[in-house]
Amino acid sequence: MITPDDLRRAAALLQGRIIRTPLVYSPGISRMAGAHVYLKLENLQKTGAFKVRGATYKILSNAGRVGPGGVVAASAGNHAQGVALAAREAGIPATIVMPERVSLAKQAATREYGAEIVLSGENLSESLEAAVRLAESRGAAFVHPFDDPEIILGQATIGQEILEDLPETDLVIVPVGGGGLIAGIASAVRVLRPQTRVVGVQAAACPSAALSCREGRRIPVDPERTIADGIAVSEVGGITFPIMRDLVEEIVLVDEDQIIEAMVLLLERKKVLAEGAGAAPLAALLGGSIAVPEGGNVVLVVSGGNIDPLVLDRVLRQGFLWNGRIMRFSVCLEDEPGSLVGLLALITRLRANVLDIHHARHERGMPITASRVDVELETRGHEHIAEITAALTAAGYQVQVRQ
């Protein structure tokens, strides 16, 4: 168990080396949730995620015992950058084993912090195995991404900061992958304010922690693809699991649509860029899967904001489709002068903005006197889309709405 002295020691060691991230109140999300909702913005942390806390504490606590082989870690992104930065600032060489299909952006970000990159494995589990072997062969210290008491203690400083800034916190909602973050926060909460509830959130595509806590034993899963790749861990840790089992109230699941909706909402309402894992707590809160104390103080841990810009573009467009901000439809027009002008005039009267338009001619099954027009509109919501569809239909157009 983490003690108050442990927390003070960790905070003192990290002071000036990590950012004490802000705890920001959100009036809009609070109205939606019926509670006072605060965001712990670890997306503003060094390297863009909470992982640098645990990595820094682990490396600095053991700097005198690390040999010339330095440290070795395995990660698909955030832990890699955290270890690389912590090692650089400690003057220790770092080697990071990453899955072979990891994005070029994550590789580049890790290299910028001075680490050597080794690509090995189809997934994080295989990369972890390769990293352990590499550390042994080099005589290097292995830095686990979550299943390590010192990593957990470093992450616990988040819980400590939350309760220092908001002593009467009723509920903390935390994303869960391997369990290092929630184990640390739950341990700090148990020491500092045991009446505060801690609830975890996992992507439904990778529910190892939720299944394990439900069954009372560690259960591995085969992760599916998820936008919340930062918490796509096939099995919770042997050290983190009993802490979660004993200190975390429950772990709920959220689907991809909910995560993307939460990412878009954070960006639009709070100008907060959150990666999928970081948006998972908001997804669970808005999805109604967590019992929220009416008028209570709720903290959402936005664990990170590292997302590839190309992925972000797809997320935003998909999110706008789901929340009715974008409408896509097709209609067939007579291929003659004035047909398109008439369609656009009707769209203009309906106060929709054309984002994209495309003519498709010469397709099988289409009359030679007609063409299909694919249109993408900026709209005000689902009611506006219904209004547009009804008006187009009334004007004689056969509308095919597309997602």
N, C-alpha and C positions, 0 to 999 in steps of 0.2 A: 504493500500500500504506500502511496505517495503521502508524505507528511508535509506540514507547513514549512518545516526547515528545508525540505527538498525543493519546494516551490520558491522559497526565498533565494536559495542557492542558484537555481536555474535562472531566475529572473535577473539576478546580479551578474551572472556570467554572460547573459544575452544582452544586457543593457548596452546600448550604443552599437551593437552589432546587428540587431534586427530592428524593424520598425514596430513601434507600438501602434498598431493599426486602430483607426477610429471605430467607434460604435455609433452608428448614425440612425436617428429616428426617421421612420417613413410614415407620414400622415396618410398617404394614399393606401398603402398596403395595410395599415392599421384599420382604416375604415372597412376594407374588404374582409379583414379577418375578425373584426369585433374585439380586437385586443390592441395593446400598445406594442408595435412591432419595431424591433431594432435590427440593424444589419451590422455584423462584425466583419469588416471589410478586409479579409486576408488577401483579396485580389490586389490590394495596394501594397502588399508585403514585398520585400526584396525578392527578385526572381518571379514575382507575380503569383506566389502561392505560399501557403503556410509551411511547406516542407522544409524551408530553410531554418526554421526554429529547431526542429529535432536534429537535423544534420549538423547545425552549428554547435549545439550543446554536446552532441555525441563526439564530434571531432575535437573540439576544444578541451573537453573533459579527458581525452585520451591522447592529446597531442604529444606528450612526452614519451608515450609508449609506442608510437607509430614509427615503423622502420623506414628504410629508404624506398621500399616498395609502395609506400603511401597507402591510399585507401582505394577500395574497389566497391562499386555499388551497381545495382541493376534497377533500371527504371524505364518507363515509356515516356517520361517527360519531366514532371515537377520535381520529383526526388532527385533526378539527375542534375538539374540546375541547382538545387539546394546544396547537394553534396559538392558539386564543382565550385560553387562560390565559397562555401565554408572552407574547403580545402585550400583554395587559392589564398584566402585571407589568413589562414594558418601557416602558409608556406609549405604545404604538403601536396605532393603529386596525387592526382585523382584519375582513375580509369572508370568509365561508365559503360556497362554492357546494356545495350538497348535491343529490343526486338528488331528483326531485319526489316520489317515493314513500317517502322516508325517514320513519322513525317520528316522531311528535310528541314523544316522550320525548327523542330525540336532538336534535331542534331546540331544545327547551326547555333542555336541559343546555348546549348550545353558547351560546345567548343569555345564560344566566346568567353566563357568563364574559365577557360584554360584546361579543361579536361580532355583526356584521350577517349575517343569513342571506339567501342568494339561492338559490331553488330553480330548478334547470335541469338537464335531462337525465334520461333513463330509467335510466341506470346510472352507475357511477363514471367510466367512460371518457368519456362525454359531459359529465359534470360537470367533469372535468379540462380538456377542450377549452374549455368555457365560462369556466372560471376563468382560463385563460391569456389569453383575449381580454379579459376584464374587467380583469386586471392591466395589460395593455398600454394599455387605454383610460384607466385611472386613473393610470397612471404608478406603480403599486404594485409591490412585490416579490412574486414568486410563490414560495410555499413548497410544494414537491412532497411528497407523502406518503411517498415512499420512494426515488425515483431522484435522489439528491443526495448528494454526498460528505459534506457537513456533517451532513445528517440521519443518514447511515450512521454517522458518527463518534459522534454523540450516542447512538445505539442501542448502539454498541460498548461503552459503559460498563457495560452489563449483563454482557457477557462478562468484563470486567475485575473486576467485583465478585464474580462467581462464582468466579473463580480466586483471588482474594484470600481469600475465605471458605473455599474448599475447593480448596487447591492441587493435590491429587491427583485431580482430576476426570478420569474416563476417557471419558465420553460426555455430550454436551449435545444434547438434542432440542428443536427449535425449530419453531414454526408458521411457515408461509411463505405470503405473499400476493404482494406485489410484490417482496419480497426485501430490503427495507431492514433489517429486524431480523436476519435470519440472516446477511446480508452483514456487518453490524457485529459480531455475536458471533463469526462465523468469523474475521474479520480480527483481532479481539482475541486469540482463541485461538491463531492462527498466530504472533502476536508473543510471547505470554506462555508458552504451553505447546503447542508444535506436535504433540506426540504425542496430545493430546486429540482425539477424534473429534467431528465436528459432523454431525448428521443433521437433515434438514428433514421436515416433515409438511404435506401439503396435503389439503384436502377433495377427495374424488373428483369432486365436482360441479364443481370448477374447477381442473383439473390443469395449468395453464400452465407452472409452474416444473418440475414433474416431467417433462412432455413435452419441455420445452426442454433440460433437462440430459441427458435420454436421447438426444435427437437432435443436440445440440451447436449449436443455434441457437434463437433466440427464436421461440416458437410461440404465437400468440394463440388463445384459446378463447372460446366463448360460455358464460359461467357459467350453471349451473343454480341453482335455489334451494337454499340450504344454511343450516343453523343456524349454521355458521361464517362468517357474513357478513363478519367482519372480515378474512378472508383470501380473499374471493371477488373476485380481481383477474383481469381478462381476459388480461393480458400482463405478464410480468416486466419489470423495468426494463433499459434499455440499459446502465446503470452497474452495477446489482446482478447482472445475469446472469453476466458473466465472473468476478465474485468467487465466486458460488455454484459455477460450473462448476469453478473451480480449487481452492476451499477446502472445499467441502461434500462429504462422502463419498457421500451419496445423498439423494434425496427420495422418501418413501413416501406412499402415499395411504390415507386412512381414509374409511369411508362414514358416512352419517348415524346409523345405529344405534350404531356404535362411539363416535361423538362424544357422543351423548346419554347412553350408558351411562357414559362417562368423566365427564361433567358431574355426573351423579347420584352417582357414586362419590366424587368430590371433595367434594361437599356433605355427603354422609352420613358419610364416614370422617374427613375433615380439616376439615370446616366451612369449606371454601374455595369461594366463589362464583366460578366461572369461566364466561366466555362461551364460545361454541362454539370459537372460534379458540384460546382459552387452554387448553381441554381436549383439543385435538387431539394434543399430545405424549403424554398418558397413553393416549389411544385407540390410538395406534400401538404404544406399549410393551406394553399388555395384548393387543393383537391379534397379537403375535408377528411383526410384519413387520420388526423391527429386531434385529440380532444384538447381544445385551446381554452384556457381560463378566461371567461368573459371579463374584459377590462384589465386583464393581467399583463405582465411584462414578458414578451416573447423575443428571444434573440435567435436570428437565423445566421449561421456561420457560412459566409460566402467564402469558401475555402481557396478559391483561385480564379484567375481570369486569363489563363493562357489558352487561347484558341486561335487556330490558324485562320487568317483573314479570309481565305477562300471558303473554309467551312462556315465561318460566321456569315458570309454572304448567303450561303444556302440555308442556314438556320433562319435568318431574318426573312427571306422570301417565303420559306415554308410556314413560318410563324404568322406572317401577314396573310397568307392564304387561309390559315385556320381561324384567325380572328376576324376575317372579313375585311381586311384592309386592302386586299388584292382580289380581283375577280378575273377569271380566265374563261372565255367562252368562244364557241365557233358558230358561225352562221353561213348559209349558202346564199350568195348574191348572184343575180343575173350579171353576166360579164358584159356590161354596157355602161356608157358614160352616165354619171350621176348616182349609180347604185351605192357606191362607197360614201359619197357626200351625204346621201340621205341617212345612212346608218350613223355617220359621225355627227350629223346635226342632232339626231335623237339623243345620242350619248351626251352631247353638249348640254341639251335642255335638262337632262337628268343630273347634271353637275358632277359627272365622273371624268376623271382625267385619264387620257390614253397613255399608257406606258410603252406599249409595243403593239405592232400590227403586222400581220404576215398574210400574203396571198398564196394559196395552194391551188395550182391549176394542173390539168392533165392527169389527175389521179383516177385510178380504176373505179368505175361505178359512178363517177360524177359526170353529169351532162356536159357536152362540149360548150354549151352556151352559159355555163355557170362556173363559179369559182368559190372555193371555201376560204373564208376569212377568219383567221385566228386573232383574237383581240385580248389584250391584257389591260385591265383598268385599275386605277387607284380608286378605292371606294371608302365609304365612311363606316362600314360595318355590315353585318348580315342583313339588317333591315333594308339598307340601301341596295344590297345585291338583289334582294327579293323584289324591290321596287323596279330595278333595272330589268330584271328578267320578265316581270309582268308587263312592263311597257313595251319591250321588244316583241313579246308574244302577241300583245294586242295590236301591234303594228304589222303583224303578219310574218315576222321572222320565226324560223324554227331554230330555237336556241339550244345549243348543247353546252352546258356548264361543265368545265373541266377543273380538276384539282392539279 
